[in-house]
Structures are given as structure tokens and as C-alpha cells.
């Protein structure tokens, strides 16, 4: 198995999310487009949650705090999809549904 080596650490400067893709602009000028299906938390996130992202450090990773998702740029370039287990994703989805149900109940009680 070979190891991916970079001359310099790849960093992101911007991210855009469409209904189907995560598009990341890199500091050196390249861009990369990744299917959202590779990152189920992004896929299941609401538009407002997807748009709430921030670069970590000098852009070595992107974080979506509302979705508890962190994606490293080296991993994107290496073609790595989410390593989250199905069981973990199911717990996260269940927690989201319960949280959304609580918000809905609170709105109805007002």
C-alpha cells in the first residue's frame, strides 16, 4: 500500500454545498467536488446547517458545528469518504429526530 505524500499540506479556502455535492476550493487554486452521499451527516443536514461551516486552523479541515461533522482536506484529496459506522449514524439521526420533535412541541405549546 502506498502513502499519499504532499509537497505542502493542502488547505481549503472556501466550501460550497449544493443538493448533491460538496465543492472545496484549495489554497493552491485547485478545486475538488465530492458527492454528499460520501458524508451522510451533510446529506441529511438542513440547508442552513450545511451553510454553517468554518475552516479549522489554516484550512486543514472544514467543520460543520451544527452537524458535528469535521472533514480533513487530505482525506478529501485521498478519496476517503466518511468512516462513521452505520450504528453511529443511526444514533445521530435518531437524536436529530427527537430534537426536532421537541422543538415542534415547544412551538405548539406557545
C-alpha positions in Angstrom: 0.0 0.0 0.0 1.4 3.4 -0.9 1.2 6.5 1.2 -0.1 9.8 -0.1 2.6 12.4 0.2 2.1 16.2 -0.3 4.8 18.8 -1.0 2.9 21.1 1.3 -0.2 20.5 3.4 -3.3 21.0 1.3 -5.6 23.7 2.7 -9.1 24.9 1.9 -10.1 28.5 1.4 -13.8 28.0 0.7 -16.6 25.4 0.6 -19.9 25.4 -1.3 -22.6 22.8 -0.8 -25.2 22.0 -3.4 -28.0 19.5 -3.0 -25.7 16.8 -4.3 -22.1 17.9 -3.8 -19.5 19.4 -1.5 -17.2 21.6 -3.5 -14.0 22.7 -1.9 -11.6 25.4 -3.3 -8.0 24.8 -2.3 -5.4 27.5 -1.5 -3.2 26.5 -4.4 -6.0 27.1 -6.9 -7.5 23.6 -7.5 -11.0 22.6 -6.6 -12.5 19.3 -5.7 -16.1 18.1 -5.9 -17.3 15.3 -3.6 -20.8 13.6 -3.6 -22.7 14.4 -0.4 -23.5 10.7 -0.2 -19.9 10.2 1.0 -20.8 12.3 4.1 -24.2 11.2 5.4 -24.4 14.0 8.1 -24.0 16.6 5.3 -26.5 14.7 3.2 -29.1 14.6 6.0 -28.4 18.2 7.1 -30.7 21.1 6.5 -29.6 23.8 4.1 -29.0 26.2 6.9 -26.9 23.6 8.8 -24.8 22.8 5.7 -24.1 26.5 5.1 -22.8 27.0 8.6 -19.2 25.8 8.1 -15.9 27.1 9.2 -12.3 26.3 8.3 -10.2 24.8 11.1 -6.6 26.1 11.6 -5.2 27.4 8.3 -7.8 25.4 6.4 -6.5 21.9 7.0 -10.2 20.8 7.7 -13.7 22.0 7.5 -16.2 21.8 10.4 -20.0 21.9 10.4 -20.7 22.5 14.1 -24.5 22.1 13.7 -23.9 18.6 12.2 -20.9 17.6 14.4 -19.0 16.9 11.1 -15.3 17.5 10.5 -13.7 16.7 7.2 -9.9 16.9 6.6 -8.7 18.2 3.3 -6.0 15.5 3.0 -8.8 12.9 3.3 -10.8 14.5 0.6 -7.9 14.5 -1.8 -7.1 10.9 -0.9 -10.7 9.9 -1.8 -11.8 8.9 1.7 -15.4 9.0 2.5 -16.9 9.2 6.0 -15.6 6.5 8.3 -18.7 6.8 10.6 -20.3 3.4 11.3 -23.9 2.7 10.4 -24.8 2.3 14.1 -23.3 5.7 14.9 -25.1 7.4 12.1 -28.4 5.8 13.1 -27.9 7.1 16.7 -27.2 10.6 15.3 -30.3 10.5 13.1 -32.5 9.3 15.9 -31.2 12.1 18.2 -31.9 14.7 15.4 -35.5 13.4 15.0 -36.1 13.6 18.8 -34.6 17.0 19.0 -36.8 18.2 16.1 -39.8 16.7 17.7 -39.0 18.6 20.9 -38.7 21.9 19.0 -42.0 21.3 17.3 -43.8 20.5 20.6 -42.3 23.7 22.1 -43.7 25.8 19.2 -47.1 24.2 19.5 -47.2 24.9 23.3 -46.7 28.6 22.8 
